[in-house]
């Protein structure tokens, strides 16, 4: 690995899970036949992160994420942006738009 800690035999690892479930009444994504807003939470939606040394993987329970959102998140982390991978689970049990998904991500605070 490329970090000084790895060269010394030290592996730095961290993990986190943050809830991002929308409140009841939120317009939902999914399919054209869905016309009603959410009625509550069946399964919690989360953002999950795993960091190993100088690399971070983030998975978000959203239908999709705009590239600009991923770039903004990566630049706000204590990692080099090219060492951050951000993915969406592509669930349709979420808010109605990627823009709303992006707003949900602003509630997550990243710490060193």
N, C-alpha and C positions, 0 to 999 in steps of 0.2 A: 504494500500500500504506500501511498505517497505522503502520509502525514508523519511528523516526527514521532508521535506517540506510537504509531504502528511499527516504526523502525526500532523502538524500544520494547516491543512486545506488548504494548498496551492497546486494547481495543475499546474505544469509547462508543457506547450504544445508548440510545434513548428511544422511548416510544410514548405516544400520547393518543388519546381518543377524546374528541370534543363533540358534544351533541349540537346538531343544527336543525332539529325538527321544527317545521313551521307551525304556527298556531292554527287551531281550528278556524275554518273560514277562508283559508288561503286558496286561491285558484290553483288547480293542479294540472300537471302535464299528463301525458299518457296517450290518449287516442281521441278521435273526433267525437265519439259517443259520450265522453265524459263531459258533463255540463255542470255538475255541482262542485262546489269547493270541498276542501277536506273537512271531515267531521271529527278529526282527532288523530292520535298517533296509534298505529297498529304495531309497527316496528320502528324504533328510533332511527333517525338518520344521523350519520356521523361524518366527521373528518378524522381519518386515521393517519398517523405519521410514524415513520420509522427512520431513525438516523443512525448511521454506522460510520464512525470517523468523519470523513469529509463529504459524505453522500446522504441525501435525504429523499425518501419516497413518501408521497402523500397521495391518499386515495379519498375521494369525496363522493358521498352519496348524492349525486345529482345526475340529471339527464345528460348534460354536457357542460364543458367549460370553454369559454372563449380564450384564444391564445393570449390576448392582452391581459386577461385576469391571471392566467398562469404566470406570465412574465412578471406582473406586479407582485404576486405572492413570492415568487422565487427571489426577486430582488430585495424583498423585505426580510429574508432569512439570513442567519449568520453562516451561510454557505455560498460558495461560488454558484451563480445561477445555472451554469452548465452542469452542476453536480446535483441538481434538484429535478426529480421526476414527479409530475402531478398528473393524476388520472381521475376520470369520472367512472363510476360504476355503471352508468347509463341506466339508471332505474327510472321508471315512469311514475313512481309513487312520490313525486316531488313537486316543488313549485313549478309554475307554468312556463317559465322562460329561463334561458341561460343568464340573462341580465339579473334576474332575481336570484339565481344561484350565486352569481358573483357578489351580490349584496350580502348573502348569508356568510360568505367567506370572510367578510370584513369583521364579523363578530368573533373570529378566531384570533387570539393573540399568541404570537410566537415568541418564545423566550429562548435565550442561550442556555 
